[in-house]
């Protein structure tokens, strides 16, 4: 019975903000992204940001071309058999 009385205390500790302190990384990120180093903001984060940007642009352009292709195919008259 004594163990059941400890459950609410342990649950509160697990979800309490004082149980684990996380370091605030926002000021570091602000310094990084606000630095005047001549880079556009979408690549200031480094190699991972550059790869993510290029992958996004590639998928966007490929998707647009694919959509335009099927619009062209749909706009052509069908052949009579």
Secondary structure by P-SEA (a helix, b strand, c coil): cccccaaaaaaaaaacccccccccaaaaaaaaaaccccccccccccaaaaaaaaaaaaaaaaaaaaaaaaaaaaacccccc
